Amino acid sequence: MSTPLMRQYQQVKAKHPDTILLFRMGDFYETFEEDAKIAASVLGITLTKRGNGAAGEVPLAGFPYHALDAYLPKLLRAGHRVAICEQLEDPKLAKGIVKRDVIEVVTPGVAFSEKVLEQKQNNYLAALALQSPLATGEQSIGFAFIDVSTAEFGVAEFPLKNLQEQISILQPAELLVQKRDVETVQSLLKEKFRGLYTKVEDWVFNVDYAYELLVNHFKTQTLKGFGVEELRIGIVASGAVMNYLQETQKANLPHIKKIAPFDTSDYMVLDASTKRNLEITSSMTGQSDGTLFSVIDRTQTPMGGRLLKAWVNRPLKKLAPIQERLAAVRELFGNDGLRGTIREELGRVGDLERLVAKVATGRANPRELRQLERYLSLIPAITLHLSGVASPTLKE
């Protein structure tokens, strides 16, 4: 028979079977059984054993709780989902076994820590919803994506035959797929998607359930105000995203305030081989140095860097938005004084988007709260400097 502690561990693990469970014990996060073997291999930590009563010994591997930021990214980069189980009461006051539960599940597509995220790259979680399990190229599919660290939430519908192109545009870190459709999607994408596939129960992919999840989150009666009301299969995919976020984050996500239609026809599709051959954001050897992005990137903020990378990864192909963007460039290029002032002001602003997300979800520490105060105090001056520009893009 197992010890009370191991029974508690097994009960928690049973709720999160597809994760590496980091089980808080005093000043350490411990992993057990198969998780311990994986953690020891990925993290390079010692694999040992722990007594488990009459059940014998179980594999054990752990690390100090304050080293979480160092070890968590390694597990995520190795393609693992990680459940963080904390002590919910003071061990000194506990009667019997300390109460513990999972407070958050961190995955490759759902992360807030700057130790996990790349500063000038979005980290997308995406979901697919197929109308039927038959892989016919003309059937419409729903596609939703979100970067929880910046609150960007988009939805689209397009023919299944265009799936590879759209995956190439956004390059999500994690893809949610209905259990029924996993083999179909994997056979379609093959090497085009190298992120983590996460299987989601079939019942989640229901339009009524998805719609209710979304309107409840946004506190609206309908989705008409977001322009996505008619994207029914897209709403199903969006609901899968929201369901997954609620399961993994165990809390509200108040910074996610809108969802927007993503018009795939607005952009030129550059497939993976084209991007690689042109060395747009990654060189032929997989490096960032010497790429188009590294040469032209003179952005002053992480937000600007992410925006520029998105622009070069998905070039515009409609004339009107191209002209608007060129007009903004022309106005700044022709005004050295304004350009210099704006660059100087922006250079003092950190990653406001991701900092706001951390504050909204209760993850910010006192130092980050002071940073937010300082960054926000700079915004009025930047707005004032741009008040006289003609370009609508700059005014936004």
VEXLUMZA-54676 format. One record per residue (C-alpha): residue number from 0; x, y, z. Coordinates in Angstrom, 3 decimals, decimal comma. Layout:
% VEXLUMZA-54676
<resi:NUM	X:X	Y:Y	Z:Z>
...
//
This chain:
% VEXLUMZA-54676
<resi:0	X:0,000	Y:0,000	Z:0,000>
<resi:1	X:1,252	Y:3,505	Z:-0,891>
<resi:2	X:2,060	Y:6,166	Z:1,699>
<resi:3	X:-0,506	Y:8,984	Z:2,220>
<resi:4	X:1,801	Y:11,428	Z:0,405>
<resi:5	X:2,120	Y:9,202	Z:-2,644>
<resi:6	X:-1,631	Y:8,600	Z:-2,697>
<resi:7	X:-2,113	Y:12,366	Z:-2,770>
<resi:8	X:0,414	Y:12,632	Z:-5,594>
<resi:9	X:-1,308	Y:9,892	Z:-7,584>
<resi:10	X:-4,707	Y:11,563	Z:-7,166>
<resi:11	X:-3,354	Y:14,844	Z:-8,536>
<resi:12	X:-1,445	Y:13,091	Z:-11,319>
<resi:13	X:-4,598	Y:11,239	Z:-12,394>
<resi:14	X:-6,209	Y:14,615	Z:-13,171>
<resi:15	X:-3,240	Y:15,670	Z:-15,321>
<resi:16	X:-1,983	Y:12,460	Z:-16,939>
<resi:17	X:-0,421	Y:14,109	Z:-19,993>
<resi:18	X:1,809	Y:16,494	Z:-18,049>
<resi:19	X:5,046	Y:16,487	Z:-16,118>
<resi:20	X:3,746	Y:17,106	Z:-12,586>
<resi:21	X:5,954	Y:19,351	Z:-10,437>
<resi:22	X:4,853	Y:18,447	Z:-6,911>
<resi:23	X:5,780	Y:21,047	Z:-4,274>
<resi:24	X:7,293	Y:19,545	Z:-1,125>
<resi:25	X:8,720	Y:22,192	Z:1,185>
<resi:26	X:11,494	Y:24,023	Z:-0,642>
<resi:27	X:11,559	Y:21,619	Z:-3,593>
<resi:28	X:9,533	Y:20,652	Z:-6,639>
<resi:29	X:9,631	Y:16,868	Z:-6,884>
<resi:30	X:8,751	Y:14,558	Z:-9,756>
<resi:31	X:7,963	Y:10,875	Z:-9,363>
<resi:32	X:7,717	Y:7,680	Z:-11,379>
<resi:33	X:7,962	Y:8,163	Z:-15,166>
<resi:34	X:7,925	Y:11,957	Z:-14,748>
<resi:35	X:11,090	Y:11,683	Z:-12,662>
<resi:36	X:12,878	Y:9,721	Z:-15,369>
<resi:37	X:11,922	Y:12,311	Z:-17,995>
<resi:38	X:12,846	Y:15,254	Z:-15,751>
<resi:39	X:16,217	Y:13,746	Z:-14,879>
<resi:40	X:16,998	Y:13,206	Z:-18,559>
<resi:41	X:15,806	Y:16,608	Z:-19,821>
<resi:42	X:17,060	Y:18,717	Z:-16,916>
<resi:43	X:20,259	Y:16,858	Z:-16,144>
<resi:44	X:19,319	Y:16,366	Z:-12,488>
<resi:45	X:19,909	Y:13,328	Z:-10,301>
<resi:46	X:17,447	Y:10,442	Z:-10,492>
<resi:47	X:17,038	Y:8,778	Z:-7,107>
<resi:48	X:14,347	Y:6,810	Z:-5,239>
<resi:49	X:11,827	Y:7,434	Z:-2,478>
<resi:50	X:10,228	Y:4,923	Z:-0,165>
<resi:51	X:6,544	Y:4,252	Z:-0,818>
<resi:52	X:5,550	Y:1,980	Z:2,039>
<resi:53	X:4,591	Y:-1,567	Z:1,123>
<resi:54	X:4,481	Y:-0,535	Z:-2,543>
<resi:55	X:8,281	Y:-0,356	Z:-2,555>
<resi:56	X:10,362	Y:2,502	Z:-3,923>
<resi:57	X:9,505	Y:4,971	Z:-6,681>
<resi:58	X:11,847	Y:7,005	Z:-8,916>
<resi:59	X:12,325	Y:10,582	Z:-7,692>
<resi:60	X:13,967	Y:13,698	Z:-9,150>
<resi:61	X:13,630	Y:17,250	Z:-7,915>
<resi:62	X:15,043	Y:20,762	Z:-7,781>
<resi:63	X:14,763	Y:23,826	Z:-5,466>
<resi:64	X:11,562	Y:25,827	Z:-5,919>
<resi:65	X:13,508	Y:29,026	Z:-6,642>
<resi:66	X:15,077	Y:27,335	Z:-9,699>
<resi:67	X:11,710	Y:26,933	Z:-11,442>
<resi:68	X:12,417	Y:29,706	Z:-13,951>
<resi:69	X:15,616	Y:27,945	Z:-14,972>
<resi:70	X:14,166	Y:24,458	Z:-15,375>
<resi:71	X:10,647	Y:25,128	Z:-16,680>
<resi:72	X:11,775	Y:26,455	Z:-20,100>
<resi:73	X:13,849	Y:23,309	Z:-20,658>
<resi:74	X:10,831	Y:21,070	Z:-20,150>
<resi:75	X:8,700	Y:23,196	Z:-22,474>
<resi:76	X:11,343	Y:23,292	Z:-25,201>
<resi:77	X:11,500	Y:19,513	Z:-24,996>
<resi:78	X:7,790	Y:19,481	Z:-25,910>
<resi:79	X:6,285	Y:18,724	Z:-22,495>
<resi:80	X:3,249	Y:20,185	Z:-20,765>
<resi:81	X:4,004	Y:20,990	Z:-17,121>
<resi:82	X:1,512	Y:21,017	Z:-14,228>
<resi:83	X:2,624	Y:23,058	Z:-11,214>
<resi:84	X:1,212	Y:21,663	Z:-7,970>
<resi:85	X:1,594	Y:23,963	Z:-4,961>
<resi:86	X:1,034	Y:23,619	Z:-1,227>
<resi:87	X:-2,240	Y:25,361	Z:-0,409>
<resi:88	X:-1,654	Y:25,741	Z:3,321>
<resi:89	X:1,159	Y:26,351	Z:5,768>
<resi:90	X:2,735	Y:22,954	Z:6,558>
<resi:91	X:3,149	Y:24,046	Z:10,192>
<resi:92	X:-0,619	Y:24,513	Z:10,521>
<resi:93	X:-1,682	Y:21,496	Z:8,495>
<resi:94	X:-3,485	Y:18,627	Z:10,160>
<resi:95	X:-2,147	Y:15,563	Z:8,426>
<resi:96	X:-1,029	Y:15,779	Z:4,795>
<resi:97	X:-0,595	Y:19,332	Z:3,476>
<resi:98	X:-3,308	Y:20,267	Z:0,988>
<resi:99	X:-1,945	Y:20,521	Z:-2,551>
<resi:100	X:-3,405	Y:21,170	Z:-5,972>
<resi:101	X:-2,401	Y:22,242	Z:-9,449>
<resi:102	X:-2,541	Y:26,014	Z:-9,788>
<resi:103	X:-1,412	Y:26,233	Z:-13,414>
<resi:104	X:-0,527	Y:24,091	Z:-16,402>
<resi:105	X:2,223	Y:25,633	Z:-18,521>
<resi:106	X:2,500	Y:24,413	Z:-22,095>
<resi:107	X:4,555	Y:25,390	Z:-25,155>
<resi:108	X:1,594	Y:27,468	Z:-26,368>
<resi:109	X:0,483	Y:28,927	Z:-23,022>
<resi:110	X:3,234	Y:30,751	Z:-21,164>
<resi:111	X:3,782	Y:34,135	Z:-19,520>
<resi:112	X:7,370	Y:33,956	Z:-18,275>
<resi:113	X:10,041	Y:35,936	Z:-20,108>
<resi:114	X:12,353	Y:32,978	Z:-19,426>
<resi:115	X:10,143	Y:30,874	Z:-21,705>
<resi:116	X:9,144	Y:33,446	Z:-24,327>
<resi:117	X:11,301	Y:34,974	Z:-27,027>
<resi:118	X:11,228	Y:38,752	Z:-26,716>
<resi:119	X:10,586	Y:39,577	Z:-30,373>
<resi:120	X:8,413	Y:36,626	Z:-31,327>
<resi:121	X:4,776	Y:35,823	Z:-30,677>
<resi:122	X:3,986	Y:32,554	Z:-28,950>
<resi:123	X:0,771	Y:31,205	Z:-30,433>
<resi:124	X:-1,586	Y:28,519	Z:-29,236>
<resi:125	X:-3,844	Y:27,446	Z:-32,119>
<resi:126	X:-6,858	Y:25,173	Z:-32,569>
<resi:127	X:-8,393	Y:23,452	Z:-35,581>
<resi:128	X:-12,022	Y:22,467	Z:-36,049>
<resi:129	X:-12,967	Y:20,249	Z:-38,997>
<resi:130	X:-16,559	Y:20,052	Z:-40,195>
<resi:131	X:-16,220	Y:16,318	Z:-40,767>
<resi:132	X:-13,559	Y:13,652	Z:-40,194>
<resi:133	X:-13,240	Y:13,174	Z:-43,959>
<resi:134	X:-10,110	Y:14,960	Z:-45,202>
<resi:135	X:-11,601	Y:16,589	Z:-48,284>
<resi:136	X:-9,583	Y:19,577	Z:-49,423>
<resi:137	X:-12,587	Y:21,832	Z:-50,088>
<resi:138	X:-14,271	Y:21,480	Z:-46,703>
<resi:139	X:-14,066	Y:24,611	Z:-44,570>
<resi:140	X:-12,195	Y:24,428	Z:-41,303>
<resi:141	X:-12,158	Y:26,692	Z:-38,299>
<resi:142	X:-8,832	Y:28,052	Z:-37,148>
<resi:143	X:-8,283	Y:30,081	Z:-33,986>
<resi:144	X:-5,073	Y:31,342	Z:-32,430>
<resi:145	X:-4,068	Y:33,274	Z:-29,345>
<resi:146	X:-0,937	Y:34,656	Z:-27,751>
<resi:147	X:-1,905	Y:34,783	Z:-24,075>
<resi:148	X:1,150	Y:36,891	Z:-23,300>
<resi:149	X:-0,089	Y:39,733	Z:-25,539>
<resi:150	X:-3,873	Y:39,017	Z:-25,655>
<resi:151	X:-3,945	Y:38,752	Z:-29,465>
<resi:152	X:-6,893	Y:36,449	Z:-30,292>
<resi:153	X:-7,866	Y:35,730	Z:-33,899>
<resi:154	X:-10,199	Y:33,431	Z:-35,808>
<resi:155	X:-10,520	Y:32,425	Z:-39,443>
<resi:156	X:-12,209	Y:29,965	Z:-41,762>
<resi:157	X:-10,626	Y:28,586	Z:-44,920>
<resi:158	X:-10,513	Y:25,405	Z:-47,042>
<resi:159	X:-8,684	Y:22,460	Z:-45,536>
<resi:160	X:-6,322	Y:22,442	Z:-48,515>
<resi:161	X:-4,913	Y:25,799	Z:-47,284>
<resi:162	X:-4,047	Y:24,496	Z:-43,817>
<resi:163	X:-0,318	Y:24,106	Z:-44,460>
<resi:164	X:-0,124	Y:27,698	Z:-45,703>
<resi:165	X:-1,869	Y:29,113	Z:-42,646>
<resi:166	X:0,269	Y:27,104	Z:-40,235>
<resi:167	X:3,311	Y:28,483	Z:-42,057>
<resi:168	X:2,055	Y:32,057	Z:-41,598>
<resi:169	X:1,541	Y:31,891	Z:-37,821>
<resi:170	X:3,906	Y:29,085	Z:-36,782>
<resi:171	X:2,050	Y:28,162	Z:-33,569>
<resi:172	X:3,966	Y:26,520	Z:-30,751>
<resi:173	X:1,053	Y:24,238	Z:-29,888>
<resi:174	X:-1,924	Y:22,969	Z:-31,874>
<resi:175	X:-5,195	Y:21,801	Z:-30,307>
<resi:176	X:-6,883	Y:19,091	Z:-32,362>
<resi:177	X:-10,065	Y:17,121	Z:-31,779>
<resi:178	X:-9,175	Y:13,538	Z:-30,828>
<resi:179	X:-11,215	Y:12,293	Z:-33,779>
<resi:180	X:-9,103	Y:14,291	Z:-36,231>
<resi:181	X:-5,551	Y:13,962	Z:-34,909>
<resi:182	X:-4,347	Y:11,392	Z:-37,450>
<resi:183	X:-5,984	Y:13,302	Z:-40,318>
<resi:184	X:-4,326	Y:16,585	Z:-39,330>
<resi:185	X:-0,932	Y:15,006	Z:-38,712>
<resi:186	X:-0,991	Y:13,343	Z:-42,133>
<resi:187	X:-1,869	Y:16,682	Z:-43,751>
<resi:188	X:0,735	Y:18,795	Z:-41,979>
<resi:189	X:3,570	Y:16,265	Z:-41,718>
<resi:190	X:6,831	Y:18,196	Z:-41,279>
<resi:191	X:5,104	Y:21,573	Z:-41,805>
<resi:192	X:4,253	Y:21,696	Z:-38,101>
<resi:193	X:6,993	Y:20,883	Z:-35,605>
<resi:194	X:5,244	Y:22,100	Z:-32,463>
<resi:195	X:3,230	Y:20,176	Z:-29,885>
<resi:196	X:-0,012	Y:18,422	Z:-30,861>
<resi:197	X:-2,513	Y:18,396	Z:-28,004>
<resi:198	X:-5,518	Y:16,087	Z:-28,282>
<resi:199	X:-8,784	Y:17,573	Z:-27,055>
<resi:200	X:-11,935	Y:15,634	Z:-26,184>
<resi:201	X:-14,512	Y:15,507	Z:-28,979>
<resi:202	X:-17,306	Y:17,033	Z:-26,877>
<resi:203	X:-15,423	Y:20,351	Z:-26,641>
<resi:204	X:-15,885	Y:20,914	Z:-30,384>
<resi:205	X:-19,512	Y:21,954	Z:-30,179>
<resi:206	X:-20,711	Y:25,286	Z:-31,531>
<resi:207	X:-23,250	Y:25,965	Z:-28,750>
<resi:208	X:-20,722	Y:25,189	Z:-26,019>
<resi:209	X:-18,069	Y:27,304	Z:-27,739>
<resi:210	X:-20,418	Y:30,249	Z:-28,238>
<resi:211	X:-21,459	Y:30,195	Z:-24,580>
<resi:212	X:-17,837	Y:30,066	Z:-23,416>
<resi:213	X:-16,918	Y:33,080	Z:-25,532>
<resi:214	X:-19,866	Y:35,338	Z:-24,675>
<resi:215	X:-19,466	Y:34,489	Z:-20,990>
<resi:216	X:-15,794	Y:35,412	Z:-21,106>
<resi:217	X:-16,336	Y:38,668	Z:-23,003>
<resi:218	X:-19,510	Y:39,451	Z:-21,011>
<resi:219	X:-21,548	Y:40,100	Z:-24,155>
<resi:220	X:-24,863	Y:38,817	Z:-25,479>
<resi:221	X:-23,497	Y:38,003	Z:-28,934>
<resi:222	X:-20,245	Y:38,019	Z:-30,898>
<resi:223	X:-21,539	Y:40,451	Z:-33,540>
<resi:224	X:-19,540	Y:43,353	Z:-32,169>
<resi:225	X:-16,313	Y:41,457	Z:-32,834>
<resi:226	X:-17,254	Y:40,668	Z:-36,432>
<resi:227	X:-17,063	Y:36,889	Z:-35,956>
<resi:228	X:-20,733	Y:35,995	Z:-35,425>
<resi:229	X:-21,053	Y:34,207	Z:-38,776>
<resi:230	X:-17,826	Y:32,212	Z:-38,489>
<resi:231	X:-19,559	Y:29,179	Z:-37,003>
<resi:232	X:-16,823	Y:26,587	Z:-37,439>
<resi:233	X:-14,313	Y:29,285	Z:-36,484>
<resi:234	X:-16,253	Y:29,824	Z:-33,255>
<resi:235	X:-15,891	Y:26,103	Z:-32,527>
<resi:236	X:-12,097	Y:26,410	Z:-32,822>
<resi:237	X:-12,140	Y:29,568	Z:-30,673>
<resi:238	X:-14,153	Y:27,748	Z:-28,030>
<resi:239	X:-11,560	Y:24,972	Z:-27,961>
<resi:240	X:-8,889	Y:27,603	Z:-27,300>
<resi:241	X:-10,901	Y:29,227	Z:-24,513>
<resi:242	X:-11,742	Y:25,867	Z:-22,936>
<resi:243	X:-8,054	Y:24,919	Z:-22,924>
<resi:244	X:-7,047	Y:28,233	Z:-21,358>
<resi:245	X:-9,611	Y:27,858	Z:-18,602>
<resi:246	X:-8,406	Y:24,315	Z:-17,899>
<resi:247	X:-4,722	Y:25,193	Z:-17,799>
<resi:248	X:-4,778	Y:28,601	Z:-16,124>
<resi:249	X:-7,264	Y:27,863	Z:-13,338>
<resi:250	X:-8,227	Y:31,541	Z:-13,319>
<resi:251	X:-9,838	Y:34,299	Z:-15,325>
<resi:252	X:-7,884	Y:35,962	Z:-18,128>
<resi:253	X:-9,223	Y:39,535	Z:-17,952>
<resi:254	X:-6,614	Y:40,954	Z:-20,342>
<resi:255	X:-8,163	Y:39,009	Z:-23,249>
<resi:256	X:-10,810	Y:41,552	Z:-24,144>
<resi:257	X:-11,565	Y:40,841	Z:-27,798>
<resi:258	X:-11,433	Y:38,371	Z:-30,625>
<resi:259	X:-10,899	Y:39,510	Z:-34,208>
<resi:260	X:-11,461	Y:37,952	Z:-37,628>
<resi:261	X:-8,205	Y:37,057	Z:-39,370>
<resi:262	X:-8,612	Y:37,518	Z:-43,125>
<resi:263	X:-6,174	Y:35,081	Z:-44,659>
<resi:264	X:-6,662	Y:36,651	Z:-48,090>
<resi:265	X:-4,911	Y:39,834	Z:-46,893>
<resi:266	X:-1,493	Y:38,184	Z:-46,819>
<resi:267	X:0,938	Y:36,557	Z:-49,181>
<resi:268	X:1,732	Y:33,036	Z:-48,049>
<resi:269	X:5,412	Y:32,200	Z:-47,701>
<resi:270	X:5,832	Y:28,500	Z:-47,036>
<resi:271	X:8,548	Y:27,111	Z:-44,787>
<resi:272	X:10,968	Y:26,284	Z:-47,605>
<resi:273	X:10,604	Y:29,778	Z:-49,109>
<resi:274	X:11,252	Y:31,412	Z:-45,742>
<resi:275	X:14,254	Y:29,198	Z:-45,200>
<resi:276	X:15,725	Y:29,807	Z:-48,668>
<resi:277	X:15,200	Y:33,562	Z:-48,367>
<resi:278	X:16,508	Y:33,491	Z:-44,772>
<resi:279	X:13,738	Y:35,831	Z:-43,650>
<resi:280	X:13,801	Y:35,131	Z:-39,910>
<resi:281	X:16,019	Y:32,056	Z:-39,739>
<resi:282	X:19,184	Y:31,274	Z:-41,678>
<resi:283	X:19,840	Y:28,048	Z:-43,577>
<resi:284	X:21,642	Y:26,812	Z:-40,461>
<resi:285	X:18,775	Y:27,777	Z:-38,148>
<resi:286	X:20,410	Y:30,923	Z:-36,748>
<resi:287	X:18,851	Y:34,382	Z:-36,375>
<resi:288	X:22,021	Y:36,290	Z:-37,308>
<resi:289	X:22,375	Y:37,316	Z:-40,941>
<resi:290	X:18,667	Y:37,031	Z:-41,715>
<resi:291	X:16,500	Y:39,672	Z:-43,351>
<resi:292	X:14,822	Y:40,365	Z:-40,022>
<resi:293	X:18,121	Y:40,800	Z:-38,170>
<resi:294	X:19,346	Y:43,273	Z:-40,797>
<resi:295	X:16,265	Y:45,511	Z:-40,880>
<resi:296	X:15,226	Y:45,243	Z:-37,229>
<resi:297	X:15,848	Y:48,624	Z:-35,637>
<resi:298	X:12,801	Y:48,481	Z:-33,396>
<resi:299	X:13,095	Y:50,038	Z:-29,951>
<resi:300	X:10,578	Y:47,851	Z:-28,107>
<resi:301	X:9,745	Y:44,132	Z:-27,931>
<resi:302	X:6,230	Y:44,970	Z:-29,197>
<resi:303	X:7,706	Y:46,648	Z:-32,260>
<resi:304	X:10,002	Y:43,691	Z:-32,854>
<resi:305	X:7,100	Y:41,245	Z:-32,771>
<resi:306	X:5,093	Y:43,435	Z:-35,130>
<resi:307	X:7,954	Y:43,758	Z:-37,607>
<resi:308	X:8,547	Y:40,002	Z:-37,553>
<resi:309	X:4,849	Y:39,429	Z:-38,246>
<resi:310	X:5,021	Y:41,871	Z:-41,162>
<resi:311	X:7,973	Y:40,157	Z:-42,833>
<resi:312	X:6,490	Y:36,699	Z:-42,233>
<resi:313	X:3,144	Y:37,615	Z:-43,788>
<resi:314	X:3,565	Y:40,369	Z:-46,411>
<resi:315	X:0,502	Y:42,358	Z:-47,411>
<resi:316	X:-0,886	Y:41,799	Z:-50,884>
<resi:317	X:-3,770	Y:44,308	Z:-51,019>
<resi:318	X:-2,919	Y:47,760	Z:-52,339>
<resi:319	X:-4,752	Y:49,967	Z:-49,808>
<resi:320	X:-3,050	Y:48,672	Z:-46,629>
<resi:321	X:0,316	Y:48,640	Z:-48,429>
<resi:322	X:-0,137	Y:52,313	Z:-49,308>
<resi:323	X:-1,160	Y:53,146	Z:-45,727>
<resi:324	X:1,967	Y:51,490	Z:-44,363>
<resi:325	X:4,190	Y:53,242	Z:-46,912>
<resi:326	X:2,610	Y:56,589	Z:-46,043>
<resi:327	X:3,538	Y:56,071	Z:-42,387>
<resi:328	X:7,117	Y:55,185	Z:-43,325>
<resi:329	X:7,349	Y:58,179	Z:-45,660>
<resi:330	X:6,145	Y:60,587	Z:-42,974>
<resi:331	X:8,682	Y:59,420	Z:-40,405>
<resi:332	X:11,492	Y:59,167	Z:-42,953>
<resi:333	X:10,902	Y:62,774	Z:-43,950>
<resi:334	X:10,945	Y:64,129	Z:-40,403>
<resi:335	X:14,303	Y:63,430	Z:-38,740>
<resi:336	X:13,405	Y:65,351	Z:-35,595>
<resi:337	X:10,138	Y:63,526	Z:-34,950>
<resi:338	X:11,653	Y:60,156	Z:-35,791>
<resi:339	X:14,564	Y:60,702	Z:-33,408>
<resi:340	X:12,309	Y:61,877	Z:-30,601>
<resi:341	X:9,922	Y:58,938	Z:-30,965>
<resi:342	X:12,795	Y:56,447	Z:-31,076>
<resi:343	X:14,276	Y:57,945	Z:-27,926>
<resi:344	X:10,952	Y:57,849	Z:-26,085>
<resi:345	X:10,151	Y:54,286	Z:-27,198>
<resi:346	X:13,608	Y:53,161	Z:-26,142>
<resi:347	X:12,587	Y:53,784	Z:-22,544>
<resi:348	X:9,491	Y:51,566	Z:-22,816>
<resi:349	X:9,803	Y:47,859	Z:-22,033>
<resi:350	X:7,470	Y:45,007	Z:-22,970>
<resi:351	X:4,238	Y:46,753	Z:-22,070>
<resi:352	X:1,980	Y:44,136	Z:-23,705>
<resi:353	X:3,352	Y:41,195	Z:-21,776>
<resi:354	X:3,684	Y:43,169	Z:-18,565>
<resi:355	X:-0,006	Y:44,125	Z:-18,701>
<resi:356	X:-0,878	Y:40,444	Z:-19,190>
<resi:357	X:1,145	Y:39,459	Z:-16,126>
<resi:358	X:-0,477	Y:42,172	Z:-14,009>
<resi:359	X:-3,987	Y:41,251	Z:-15,192>
<resi:360	X:-3,472	Y:37,587	Z:-14,320>
<resi:361	X:-1,826	Y:38,224	Z:-10,956>
<resi:362	X:1,657	Y:37,108	Z:-12,008>
<resi:363	X:3,501	Y:40,420	Z:-11,653>
<resi:364	X:5,925	Y:41,000	Z:-8,791>
<resi:365	X:6,496	Y:44,408	Z:-7,092>
<resi:366	X:9,406	Y:45,233	Z:-9,400>
<resi:367	X:7,236	Y:44,632	Z:-12,464>
<resi:368	X:4,445	Y:46,783	Z:-11,048>
<resi:369	X:6,898	Y:49,665	Z:-10,724>
<resi:370	X:8,044	Y:49,045	Z:-14,297>
<resi:371	X:4,453	Y:49,221	Z:-15,507>
<resi:372	X:3,955	Y:52,521	Z:-13,681>
<resi:373	X:7,081	Y:53,938	Z:-15,311>
<resi:374	X:6,211	Y:52,728	Z:-18,819>
<resi:375	X:2,654	Y:54,057	Z:-18,625>
<resi:376	X:3,939	Y:57,463	Z:-17,526>
<resi:377	X:5,815	Y:57,721	Z:-20,849>
<resi:378	X:2,763	Y:57,150	Z:-23,054>
<resi:379	X:1,250	Y:60,690	Z:-22,882>
<resi:380	X:4,474	Y:62,264	Z:-24,197>
<resi:381	X:4,664	Y:59,808	Z:-27,100>
<resi:382	X:1,002	Y:60,425	Z:-27,913>
<resi:383	X:1,588	Y:64,182	Z:-27,850>
<resi:384	X:4,553	Y:63,940	Z:-30,234>
<resi:385	X:2,414	Y:61,969	Z:-32,696>
<resi:386	X:-0,662	Y:64,183	Z:-32,397>
<resi:387	X:0,260	Y:66,233	Z:-35,449>
<resi:388	X:0,983	Y:63,404	Z:-37,895>
<resi:389	X:-1,195	Y:62,797	Z:-40,930>
<resi:390	X:-0,786	Y:59,018	Z:-41,194>
<resi:391	X:-3,745	Y:57,039	Z:-39,736>
<resi:392	X:-1,345	Y:54,165	Z:-39,051>
<resi:393	X:0,837	Y:56,351	Z:-36,828>
<resi:394	X:-2,181	Y:57,820	Z:-35,063>
<resi:395	X:-3,302	Y:54,332	Z:-34,069>
//
